[in-house]
Amino acid sequence: MSLLVTGSIATDHLMSFGGKFSDSLVVDQLDKISLSFLVEDLDVRRGGCAANISFGLGCLGLRPILVGAVGEDFVDYRSWLERHNVDCESVHVSDSKHTARFVCTNDASMAQIASFYPGAMSEAREIELKPVADRIGGVDYVLVGPNDPEAMLRHTDECRDRGYPFIADPSQQLAFGDGDMIRELIDGAAILFSNEYESALIEQKTGWSADEVLSRVGTWVVTLGAAGVRVERKGEDPIVVAAVPEIAKVEPTGVGDAFRAGFMAALAWGLSLERAAQLGCLLAVYVVEKVGTQEYSLHQAAFVKRFADTYGEAAAAEVAAHVRTPRP
């Protein structure tokens, strides 16, 4: 299956604050907020939603096509991704801007305060998908992930025009986008990804009810944090899957991207939506147990055992027939 993953490619600067942000917030003074937090550590890691998803797919044995824009400083990062089975031939390289930067601080309760410098990502709007599809001999799914807003709209429009099935994953851009933009990004999607808060934001900004959203997308996948995930389709009972218990909750950045990678891998293997949600939950927990979005490694026997421990031997056998965990 040919999976095009479009979206951000970035470097993550991850910091940890030992207290709670909420202890420093004065509700009636939020319009004058001016705060500084003394952090305990700094980790500089590879990231970006599209790159994280592609990394996860590659770790499971697939070969995703990464589509995005980067700076000339992408050389080492490209080598890393290619060693993990990611096709980077369709990544646009800017000759004037740096690769995007994500700067994030987490507190002791796993709340986040973050900022994002787009840099070269703004040139993603120049990328056309057809040459990519022609190079690889067709497209089964295009994931339209958080990216330059104009790029997201262009990719979505091109998918509709050319008949490429697309997966809508507006994620962080929901806060930026207005109702018109969000409606344009999700209408007609084969799959819509969101978390629970984003689901409410989609309904609020589009003016569509949950039923109206479901009438416009094939499948709506809503992640619920520690409560797992809910998969909905119009006229069908929801599929609710429990989360995989984590060994240790270390850092939440990139957990949603890993979930998407696991879910898409199961689709590529022709597994059910329930198995897709379960596989997504398992891959997600590997990320929350590490600092950095691409620092985990998978070993097939241990991965399948952990799947079986949570979802049962029969479910694990279906996944084991497909999952591959190549090591670089």
VOPAGU-2260 file (C-alpha; in pm, 1 decimal, decimal comma):
REM VOPAGU-2260
SITE   aa  ch    i         X         Y         Z
SITE  MET   A    0       0,0       0,0       0,0
SITE  SER   A    1     125,3     349,0     -89,9
SITE  LEU   A    2      90,4     587,4     203,9
SITE  LEU   A    3     176,4     954,4     148,1
SITE  VAL   A    4     228,7    1135,1     477,6
SITE  THR   A    5     219,0    1512,6     440,7
SITE  GLY   A    6     279,7    1761,6     720,6
SITE  SER   A    7     541,7    1912,8     943,1
SITE  ILE   A    8     903,0    1802,8     967,3
SITE  ALA   A    9    1071,6    1971,5    1261,4
SITE  THR   A   10    1329,1    1964,6    1536,8
SITE  ASP   A   11    1181,7    1939,5    1888,0
SITE  HIS   A   12    1329,4    2128,7    2183,9
SITE  LEU   A   13    1172,8    1957,7    2486,7
SITE  MET   A   14    1195,8    2092,9    2842,1
SITE  SER   A   15    1054,4    1981,8    3179,0
SITE  PHE   A   16     928,1    2204,2    3461,3
SITE  GLY   A   17     908,6    2036,9    3802,2
SITE  GLY   A   18     603,2    2228,6    3924,4
SITE  LYS   A   19     256,9    2292,8    3779,7
SITE  PHE   A   20     182,0    2578,1    3539,7
SITE  SER   A   21    -159,5    2616,3    3701,3
SITE  ASP   A   22       0,8    2721,9    4030,7
SITE  SER   A   23     136,1    3034,3    3857,1
SITE  LEU   A   24    -179,6    3135,0    3671,8
SITE  VAL   A   25    -401,5    3411,5    3808,9
SITE  VAL   A   26    -736,1    3374,6    3637,4
SITE  ASP   A   27    -836,3    3741,4    3637,3
SITE  GLN   A   28    -491,1    3847,8    3513,9
SITE  LEU   A   29    -453,2    3620,6    3213,1
SITE  ASP   A   30    -471,8    3915,5    2974,8
SITE  LYS   A   31    -150,9    4047,2    3136,3
SITE  ILE   A   32      31,4    3716,5    3165,5
SITE  SER   A   33     410,7    3736,8    3192,7
SITE  LEU   A   34     571,0    3420,5    3324,8
SITE  SER   A   35     905,7    3244,8    3319,3
SITE  PHE   A   36     961,9    2887,6    3434,7
SITE  LEU   A   37    1298,6    2747,1    3542,7
SITE  VAL   A   38    1323,1    2413,7    3360,7
SITE  GLU   A   39    1519,4    2114,3    3477,7
SITE  ASP   A   40    1645,2    1976,4    3147,4
SITE  LEU   A   41    1657,0    2026,9    2772,5
SITE  ASP   A   42    1641,8    1758,8    2505,7
SITE  VAL   A   43    1679,8    1837,0    2136,2
SITE  ARG   A   44    1509,8    1569,3    1930,0
SITE  ARG   A   45    1384,5    1493,7    1581,1
SITE  GLY   A   46    1014,3    1562,6    1534,4
SITE  GLY   A   47     734,2    1707,7    1325,1
SITE  CYS   A   48     400,1    1529,1    1287,2
SITE  ALA   A   49     459,4    1388,8     937,5
SITE  ALA   A   50     811,0    1273,0    1019,4
SITE  ASN   A   51     696,0    1111,5    1346,0
SITE  ILE   A   52     415,2     922,2    1172,6
SITE  SER   A   53     647,3     811,7     893,3
SITE  PHE   A   54     906,5     693,6    1146,0
SITE  GLY   A   55     643,8     482,2    1322,9
SITE  LEU   A   56     525,1     327,3     997,6
SITE  GLY   A   57     883,7     251,0     900,5
SITE  CYS   A   58     951,2      86,5    1236,8
SITE  LEU   A   59     655,2    -144,9    1175,0
SITE  GLY   A   60     800,5    -254,9     842,0
SITE  LEU   A   61     615,3     -31,3     596,7
SITE  ARG   A   62     773,5     221,4     361,1
SITE  PRO   A   63     579,7     549,9     385,4
SITE  ILE   A   64     638,1     844,1     150,2
SITE  LEU   A   65     721,7    1157,2     349,8
SITE  VAL   A   66     603,5    1481,3     186,6
SITE  GLY   A   67     697,8    1815,4     342,1
SITE  ALA   A   68     942,4    2105,2     333,5
SITE  VAL   A   69    1272,8    2138,4     519,1
SITE  GLY   A   70    1589,2    2347,8     525,4
SITE  GLU   A   71    1937,4    2252,7     415,3
SITE  ASP   A   72    2001,5    2148,0     776,7
SITE  PHE   A   73    1790,8    1834,7     711,6
SITE  VAL   A   74    2086,4    1619,3     597,5
SITE  ASP   A   75    2139,5    1418,1     916,7
SITE  TYR   A   76    1767,7    1392,3     984,6
SITE  ARG   A   77    1708,4    1259,5     631,6
SITE  SER   A   78    1970,9     990,8     684,6
SITE  TRP   A   79    1803,8     886,4    1010,7
SITE  LEU   A   80    1460,9     855,8     851,6
SITE  GLU   A   81    1591,3     667,6     548,9
SITE  ARG   A   82    1762,8     419,3     781,1
SITE  HIS   A   83    1418,2     362,1     933,0
SITE  ASN   A   84    1257,6     278,9     597,7
SITE  VAL   A   85    1108,5     621,5     517,8
SITE  ASP   A   86    1106,9     739,4     154,2
SITE  CYS   A   87    1234,0    1100,7     162,6
SITE  GLU   A   88    1270,3    1158,5    -212,1
SITE  SER   A   89     967,8    1388,3    -223,7
SITE  VAL   A   90    1078,4    1618,7      59,6
SITE  HIS   A   91    1121,6    1977,3     -63,5
SITE  VAL   A   92    1444,4    2149,0      50,1
SITE  SER   A   93    1438,2    2527,2      93,6
SITE  ASP   A   94    1746,5    2721,0      -4,6
SITE  SER   A   95    1674,6    3006,8     237,3
SITE  LYS   A   96    1496,5    2883,7     551,1
SITE  HIS   A   97    1573,1    2650,0     837,7
SITE  THR   A   98    1377,6    2335,6     916,9
SITE  ALA   A   99    1084,8    2409,6    1148,6
SITE  ARG   A  100    1132,9    2418,0    1527,3
SITE  PHE   A  101     894,6    2300,1    1801,0
SITE  VAL   A  102     972,6    2433,6    2151,0
SITE  CYS   A  103     775,9    2269,9    2431,9
SITE  THR   A  104     775,3    2271,6    2812,7
SITE  ASN   A  105     586,0    2007,5    3012,9
SITE  ASP   A  106     502,4    2042,2    3381,1
SITE  ALA   A  107     471,0    1773,2    3647,1
SITE  SER   A  108     108,3    1705,2    3550,5
SITE  MET   A  109     201,3    1662,6    3181,6
SITE  ALA   A  110      39,9    1994,8    3086,6
SITE  GLN   A  111     220,3    2162,4    2794,7
SITE  ILE   A  112     310,6    2512,3    2684,1
SITE  ALA   A  113     457,9    2515,2    2334,6
SITE  SER   A  114     546,1    2735,5    2039,0
SITE  PHE   A  115     622,7    2647,8    1678,4
SITE  TYR   A  116     848,9    2823,2    1426,0
SITE  PRO   A  117     742,8    2713,6    1075,4
SITE  GLY   A  118    1056,5    2812,8     883,7
SITE  ALA   A  119    1086,0    2609,6     563,6
SITE  MET   A  120     746,8    2453,6     630,2
SITE  SER   A  121     587,6    2761,9     471,0
SITE  GLU   A  122     718,7    2637,2     135,9
SITE  ALA   A  123     517,7    2314,8     159,7
SITE  ARG   A  124     238,2    2498,3     -24,3
SITE  GLU   A  125     455,7    2469,7    -336,1
SITE  ILE   A  126     440,2    2088,1    -335,0
SITE  GLU   A  127     211,2    1911,3    -581,8
SITE  LEU   A  128     110,0    1555,0    -501,1
SITE  LYS   A  129      64,6    1420,4    -853,8
SITE  PRO   A  130     437,9    1396,5    -933,7
SITE  VAL   A  131     481,1    1203,3    -609,8
SITE  ALA   A  132     194,8     968,8    -699,0
SITE  ASP   A  133     335,2     920,8   -1049,3
SITE  ARG   A  134     679,6     837,6    -909,5
SITE  ILE   A  135     549,0     561,6    -681,7
SITE  GLY   A  136     280,4     430,2    -917,6
SITE  GLY   A  137     -34,2     550,6    -740,4
SITE  VAL   A  138    -169,2     641,2    -398,3
SITE  ASP   A  139    -382,9     443,9    -154,4
SITE  TYR   A  140    -407,0     712,6     116,4
SITE  VAL   A  141    -277,3    1065,8     164,6
SITE  LEU   A  142    -259,0    1181,8     524,1
SITE  VAL   A  143    -296,0    1560,4     540,1
SITE  GLY   A  144    -135,0    1645,3     871,2
SITE  PRO   A  145     -55,8    1971,5    1053,0
SITE  ASN   A  146     145,7    2185,0     814,8
SITE  ASP   A  147     152,1    2526,3     652,4
SITE  PRO   A  148    -224,0    2605,3     633,0
SITE  GLU   A  149    -208,7    2683,0     261,1
SITE  ALA   A  150     -28,7    2354,3     201,0
SITE  MET   A  151    -296,8    2163,8     392,2
SITE  LEU   A  152    -571,1    2324,3     185,3
SITE  ARG   A  153    -383,1    2262,2    -140,6
SITE  HIS   A  154    -318,6    1895,8     -58,5
SITE  THR   A  155    -682,3    1841,3      43,9
SITE  ASP   A  156    -816,3    2007,3    -270,4
SITE  GLU   A  157    -580,2    1806,9    -489,6
SITE  CYS   A  158    -688,1    1482,4    -323,9
SITE  ARG   A  159   -1050,9    1563,1    -401,0
SITE  ASP   A  160    -973,0    1669,6    -757,9
SITE  ARG   A  161    -761,3    1363,4    -838,3
SITE  GLY   A  162    -962,7    1111,0    -639,2
SITE  TYR   A  163    -691,3    1029,3    -386,0
SITE  PRO   A  164    -848,5     898,4     -61,2
SITE  PHE   A  165    -730,9    1130,2     215,7
SITE  ILE   A  166    -701,5    1120,1     592,5
SITE  ALA   A  167    -772,1    1450,6     766,7
SITE  ASP   A  168    -550,8    1520,4    1067,1
SITE  PRO   A  169    -575,5    1897,0    1130,0
SITE  SER   A  170    -464,1    1860,2    1491,5
SITE  GLN   A  171    -271,7    2168,5    1612,7
SITE  GLN   A  172    -400,9    2381,8    1325,8
SITE  LEU   A  173    -754,7    2363,3    1462,4
SITE  ALA   A  174    -672,5    2643,2    1705,2
SITE  PHE   A  175    -551,0    2860,0    1416,7
SITE  GLY   A  176    -813,1    2775,9    1155,6
SITE  ASP   A  177   -1155,2    2931,1    1121,8
SITE  GLY   A  178   -1473,4    2739,6    1043,9
SITE  ASP   A  179   -1437,2    2772,0     667,3
SITE  MET   A  180   -1084,7    2631,0     671,8
SITE  ILE   A  181   -1172,3    2341,2     900,9
SITE  ARG   A  182   -1477,5    2246,4     696,5
SITE  GLU   A  183   -1261,0    2245,8     384,2
SITE  LEU   A  184    -998,4    2024,8     548,4
SITE  ILE   A  185   -1228,9    1752,4     675,6
SITE  ASP   A  186   -1519,9    1734,0     430,4
SITE  GLY   A  187   -1495,0    1412,4     229,9
SITE  ALA   A  188   -1212,1    1257,1     432,0
SITE  ALA   A  189   -1194,4     879,7     440,5
SITE  ILE   A  190   -1074,9     911,5     802,1
SITE  LEU   A  191   -1072,1    1203,6    1046,0
SITE  PHE   A  192    -830,1    1195,4    1339,5
SITE  SER   A  193    -877,7    1411,7    1649,2
SITE  ASN   A  194    -850,2    1396,0    2025,3
SITE  GLU   A  195   -1149,7    1459,8    2250,6
SITE  TYR   A  196   -1085,4    1832,4    2290,2
SITE  GLU   A  197   -1024,0    1874,9    1918,7
SITE  SER   A  198   -1354,1    1700,9    1847,8
SITE  ALA   A  199   -1538,8    1965,3    2046,5
SITE  LEU   A  200   -1337,0    2236,9    1870,5
SITE  ILE   A  201   -1430,2    2094,2    1529,1
SITE  GLU   A  202   -1798,5    2101,6    1617,0
SITE  GLN   A  203   -1775,5    2451,6    1764,2
SITE  LYS   A  204   -1585,1    2608,2    1475,0
SITE  THR   A  205   -1759,3    2432,2    1186,0
SITE  GLY   A  206   -2106,6    2465,5    1332,2
SITE  TRP   A  207   -2161,5    2098,0    1250,2
SITE  SER   A  208   -2299,0    1852,5    1504,4
SITE  ALA   A  209   -2118,2    1524,0    1564,4
SITE  ASP   A  210   -2374,6    1352,5    1340,9
SITE  GLU   A  211   -2311,3    1607,0    1064,7
SITE  VAL   A  212   -1936,6    1549,4    1087,5
SITE  LEU   A  213   -1994,6    1173,7    1059,5
SITE  SER   A  214   -2209,4    1229,6     752,4
SITE  ARG   A  215   -1912,6    1399,9     583,6
SITE  VAL   A  216   -1630,3    1159,6     673,5
SITE  GLY   A  217   -1599,6     784,7     642,0
SITE  THR   A  218   -1457,5     715,4     988,0
SITE  TRP   A  219   -1395,8     945,5    1285,9
SITE  VAL   A  220   -1116,5     830,9    1517,1
SITE  VAL   A  221   -1113,2    1010,6    1853,0
SITE  THR   A  222    -827,9     950,0    2095,9
SITE  LEU   A  223    -927,4     970,0    2463,2
SITE  GLY   A  224    -593,3     977,9    2644,3
SITE  ALA   A  225    -577,5     723,4    2925,9
SITE  ALA   A  226    -931,1     612,5    2836,6
SITE  GLY   A  227    -814,8     476,5    2500,4
SITE  VAL   A  228    -982,7     554,3    2167,9
SITE  ARG   A  229   -1328,7     567,8    2010,4
SITE  VAL   A  230   -1388,3     487,2    1642,2
SITE  GLU   A  231   -1717,2     604,6    1494,1
SITE  ARG   A  232   -1893,3     548,0    1162,0
SITE  LYS   A  233   -2233,5     681,3    1061,9
SITE  GLY   A  234   -2513,2     438,4    1143,6
SITE  GLU   A  235   -2285,0     196,9    1332,0
SITE  ASP   A  236   -2211,8     139,2    1699,5
SITE  PRO   A  237   -1887,8     302,7    1816,6
SITE  ILE   A  238   -1580,2      85,8    1862,1
SITE  VAL   A  239   -1414,2     166,4    2196,6
SITE  VAL   A  240   -1064,1      34,7    2264,0
SITE  ALA   A  241    -881,6      56,0    2596,5
SITE  ALA   A  242    -537,0     212,1    2621,7
SITE  VAL   A  243    -226,6       0,6    2679,5
SITE  PRO   A  244     -96,9      42,3    3036,8
SITE  GLU   A  245     229,7     232,1    3032,9
SITE  ILE   A  246     534,3     119,7    3227,4
SITE  ALA   A  247     624,7     482,1    3301,3
SITE  LYS   A  248     477,4     809,9    3180,1
SITE  VAL   A  249     781,9    1014,3    3080,5
SITE  GLU   A  250     692,5    1263,6    2803,2
SITE  PRO   A  251     370,2    1292,6    2598,9
SITE  THR   A  252     495,6    1474,0    2287,7
SITE  GLY   A  253     435,0    1268,6    1973,1
SITE  VAL   A  254     200,0    1014,6    2131,0
SITE  GLY   A  255     -80,7    1104,9    1889,2
SITE  ASP   A  256     154,5    1073,3    1591,7
SITE  ALA   A  257     255,0     722,4    1697,9
SITE  PHE   A  258    -111,2     628,6    1736,9
SITE  ARG   A  259    -176,2     741,6    1380,4
SITE  ALA   A  260     118,5     538,3    1254,4
SITE  GLY   A  261      -8,8     222,9    1420,4
SITE  PHE   A  262    -362,9     280,6    1298,0
SITE  MET   A  263    -249,9     340,7     938,9
SITE  ALA   A  264     -22,5      37,0     945,2
SITE  ALA   A  265    -316,9    -183,9    1037,1
SITE  LEU   A  266    -519,5     -32,8     751,5
SITE  ALA   A  267    -234,0    -107,9     513,5
SITE  TRP   A  268    -241,0    -469,6     628,1
SITE  GLY   A  269    -617,3    -495,4     576,8
SITE  LEU   A  270    -698,7    -541,4     945,6
SITE  SER   A  271   -1020,0    -429,5    1114,4
SITE  LEU   A  272   -1079,3     -85,7    1265,1
SITE  GLU   A  273   -1067,6    -242,8    1611,0
SITE  ARG   A  274    -723,4    -391,0    1543,8
SITE  ALA   A  275    -612,0     -59,6    1395,7
SITE  ALA   A  276    -712,8     124,3    1712,4
SITE  GLN   A  277    -540,7    -136,1    1928,4
SITE  LEU   A  278    -219,5    -121,8    1728,5
SITE  GLY   A  279    -226,9     257,5    1746,7
SITE  CYS   A  280    -265,8     247,5    2123,6
SITE  LEU   A  281      25,8       8,6    2160,1
SITE  LEU   A  282     264,0     213,0    1946,3
SITE  ALA   A  283     156,3     529,8    2129,3
SITE  VAL   A  284     260,3     393,0    2465,5
SITE  TYR   A  285     614,1     333,2    2336,9
SITE  VAL   A  286     645,2     708,1    2281,2
SITE  VAL   A  287     507,6     822,8    2616,7
SITE  GLU   A  288     769,4     605,6    2787,5
SITE  LYS   A  289    1057,2     794,2    2620,0
SITE  VAL   A  290    1180,2    1151,2    2590,8
SITE  GLY   A  291    1157,1    1236,8    2222,5
SITE  THR   A  292     915,9    1129,1    1952,9
SITE  GLN   A  293    1146,2     891,9    1762,9
SITE  GLU   A  294    1357,7     742,5    2040,3
SITE  TYR   A  295    1176,7     411,8    2080,5
SITE  SER   A  296    1279,9      84,7    1921,1
SITE  LEU   A  297    1059,9    -215,3    1848,6
SITE  HIS   A  298    1139,8    -584,5    1876,7
SITE  GLN   A  299     881,0    -810,7    1722,7
SITE  ALA   A  300     845,7   -1076,6    1993,0
SITE  ALA   A  301     823,0    -824,5    2277,5
SITE  PHE   A  302     588,4    -601,0    2077,7
SITE  VAL   A  303     346,9    -884,8    1999,2
SITE  LYS   A  304     358,4   -1010,4    2359,8
SITE  ARG   A  305     265,9    -668,6    2491,2
SITE  PHE   A  306     -20,3    -656,5    2241,9
SITE  ALA   A  307    -140,9    -998,1    2362,9
SITE  ASP   A  308    -114,8    -897,8    2728,3
SITE  THR   A  309    -358,5    -611,5    2668,0
SITE  TYR   A  310    -589,1    -730,2    2390,4
SITE  GLY   A  311    -562,1   -1109,0    2395,8
SITE  GLU   A  312    -379,6   -1381,6    2206,5
SITE  ALA   A  313    -624,9   -1399,0    1914,9
SITE  ALA   A  314    -592,7   -1027,2    1843,6
SITE  ALA   A  315    -215,6   -1045,0    1875,9
SITE  ALA   A  316    -198,6   -1332,2    1626,5
SITE  GLU   A  317    -364,8   -1116,8    1360,8
SITE  VAL   A  318    -108,3    -841,7    1413,3
SITE  ALA   A  319     186,0   -1080,8    1438,8
SITE  ALA   A  320     112,7   -1207,3    1089,0
SITE  HIS   A  321     200,7    -864,6     949,9
SITE  VAL   A  322     418,7    -664,2    1186,3
SITE  ARG   A  323     786,8    -636,5    1103,0
SITE  THR   A  324    1034,1    -444,4    1311,6
SITE  PRO   A  325    1345,8    -391,0    1100,8
SITE  ARG   A  326    1641,5    -250,6    1288,6
SITE  PRO   A  327    1860,7      18,0    1125,9
